[in-house]
Amino acid sequence: MPAPAEAFAPEDGSRPTLVLAAHGTRSAAGERALAALARSVRRARPGCRVELSFLEISAPLLADVLPAVPGPLVVVPLLLAGGYHVHVDLPEVVAAHRPDALVAGRLGPHTLLTSALVRTLAQAGLRADDTVILGAAGSSDPAGLADVRAAARQLSVRLSRPVTAAFATSGTPSLPAAVDQARRTTHGRVVVASYVLAPGFFHDRLTASGADLITAPLAPDPAVTTLIWHRHDQSLAHQPSHPAHAIRR
């Protein structure tokens, strides 16, 4: 369980605002899912201010939220893996609008996400003879792809079966290729574990992959809320003597 907010308050007694920074989506269902996630994060620590923002497409934008928030703040990226948004876009926005802010690490890979994936697979009715593929958005950044592959290895250990990481956009193998390969080598179903937070463009690409079963996005799982506060607490525990806006691993 997350520790009480008072344990992480600055010496002057003020509590830092938690700013959630999501990618952004044109999907109304995706925006609703992220808003519900923000409400869950608020409920986990009553009295802490939590603001939801987006890097692009959706409103409010992170660039608008940051200067409007008074006092200390911690930005937690709602991003499952490294990539352009984690390493370039988000730090540039923070540096331009609130260079005093602390920026937490990306959410994944993490064992809490593994637990969420295991639950969504169980809820979807995973069978012993199913082949599991971890379906992610993809990235042109090798480090981002490595994060997803690490998440697939963690899930493989938990499920005691092979799990292949595959990508909806940039990255190899592509999700359609991974599904086709699985069909040639298995007698069971091909199941894609959705490694995205909310409905939208990337989850739609997963559902169009031709797999027999695609799990729901991860945002409703309570482990995601716990992980967000964990990343928040990590950033405060490692706060340097002067503010920094580089994202820590």
N, C-alpha and C positions, 0 to 999 in steps of 0.2 A: 504493500500500500504506500502511496506517496506520503512523505512526511509532512507535518503541518507547515503552513506557509511561514509561521513565525520563526521557524528554525532557519529560514533563509533570508530574513529581513536584514537590510543594511543597518549599520550602527546607529544611523539617525532615526531608526524606527520605521522608515517608509518601506513599503513593499514594492519591489520592481513589478512593472506591468509585463505580462507575458504577451508578446505579439506573435501570433501564428502566421507564417508566411507560406501560403499555398501557391501552386503553379498558376491556377486560373483555368476556367473551363467555360465553354458555350452551352454546356448541359445544365438545364434547370435542376435536374435530379442530382447532378454532381454538386451544384452549389448548395442544395438543401442538405445533402449528406455532410458536407464540410461545415455548414452552419450547425448541424446536429452534433458533430464532433466538438466544435467550439463550446457548445452548451455543456457537453459531458465534461470537458476540461474545466469549465467554470465550477460545475457542481463538485468536482473532486477536491477543490480547495476554496470553499466559500470565503468571500472577502478579498480574494485576489482579483485584480482587474485582468481580463483576458480580451484581447482584440484579434479578430480574424482579418487577414489582409491577403492580397494576391499580387503576384509578380507581374501578371499581365492578364488581359481579356476581362476578368471579372472585377467587380468593385466591392469594397474600396481597395485601391492600389496600396501596396506597401509604402511607396514613395509619398503618399498622402497621409497615411496613418502615422508614420514615424514622427514627423514634426508636430503632430497634434497631441502626442502623448506626453504629459509632463512627468518629470522625475526619471528615476532609473528604469531601464527596461531590458528585457531579454527577448531576443528574436529566436524562435524555434522554427526551422524550415520543415514544412510538411512535405518532405521529399524523401523517398525511400532509398535513394542511391546518389552517388556523386555524379557530377556532370557540369554542364555550362551554368545552369541556374545555381548550383551549390557553390561552385568555385569562382565564378566570375560575376554573374548577374546580381545575385543577392548581396555579396560583399560590396559591390559598387554602389548599389542603392543605399545601403546602410552608411557607407563612407560619405556619401553625398548629403544625406539628410539627417543622420544621427550617429556621428562617429564615436559618440560616447557609449553606444549600445553594446551589449554583449551579444554575440551570436553563437547559438548552440550548434552542436553537430547535427548532421542529417540523421534521420530516424534509423536507417538501416545500414548494414545488417545488424540484427539484434535478436536474441532468443525470445523476447516478448513478441516480435513479429512472427517468429517461428510458431509460437503457441497459437497466435491468431490464425495462421495458415492451417494448422492442424485442426482447429475448431471449424473453420469454414469448410474444410474438406470432409470432416465428419458430418457436419450438417447437410452437406450435399449428397451424402450417401456413398462415400469412397468404399470400394471393394478391394479385396485382397489381390485380385488379379488385374487391377487397373494400372495403367502406366501414367505416371504423374509428370507433368511439365510445369515449371514455374514460369508463368507468362508475365513479362515486364515490358515497360514502355520502350526501353532501349536508349542508347546514347552514343554520340560520336567520341566520347571521352572513354578511353580504355579503363580508367579507374572506376567509372560508373558501371561499366559492364562487369568488372571484377567484383564490385559490391553485390551485384545480383547473383553472380555465380557463387559467391560465398554464402548468400542466403539460401541458394539451392542446396549447397552441401549441408547446411544446418538442417534444412527440412528433410533431406535424405536420411540423416542420422536419426531424426525423430520418428520417421516413418519406417525405418529399416527396409528401405527399397531405393533404387536409383531415382534421382530427380534431375532432369535436364533443365537448365536455364535457357529460355528462348525469348526473342525480342520482337515486338510489334513493329518497330521502325528500324533504327540503326542498330547493328550488332548481329553477330552470327552465333548460333544458327537463327534464321528467321523463324517466327512462330509457325507459319505454314509448313516450312521445311521440316521442322521438328515434329509436327503432327503427322506429316506424311511418312517420315522415317519410323515413328512409333507404330503406325498402322501396319507397316511391313514386318515388324518384329514382335508384335504382341498379339495374343488371342483375346485379350480383354479390352476394356474401353480405354480411350485416350482422354485423360482428365487434365484440364488446365487450371492450376491454382493461380488465381488472379493476384498479382503482386502490384496492385494499384490501390490507392486509397478510396477513390470515389468513382461513380459512373461518369462517363464522358468519352472523349475521342479514343483514348487508349484502351479502356475497357471494351468499347465497341469493336476495336480491332481484335481483341481476344475472342469475343463472341463470334466473330466472322472467320475464325481460324479453321473451322471444320472439325473441332474436337467434339467428342460425345458429351462432355460435361465441362462447364466453366463455372468456377465458384464465384461468389459475390465479392465485391471489393472489400477492403479491410477496415475502412473507417468505423463501421458500427461496433467493432470488437472493443471491449473495455481495455484490452492490453495496449491498444494504441494510445488511449488516454494516459495510462500509467507510463508508457514510454515517453510521451511528450513531457510530462513533469520530471521524469528521470533526466532527460536531456537538459531541461531548464536547470535542475539542481546541479548537474555536472558543470555547467558553464559558470555558475556562481561559486562552486567549490574550487574551481581553478582560475578564479578571477585574478588577473595580474595587478600589479601595483598601479598601473594606468590602463584605461580602457583600450580594448582592441577589437577589431572587427574581422579578424581572420577566423574562418571556421575551423574548429579543431576536429580531429578524427575521433 
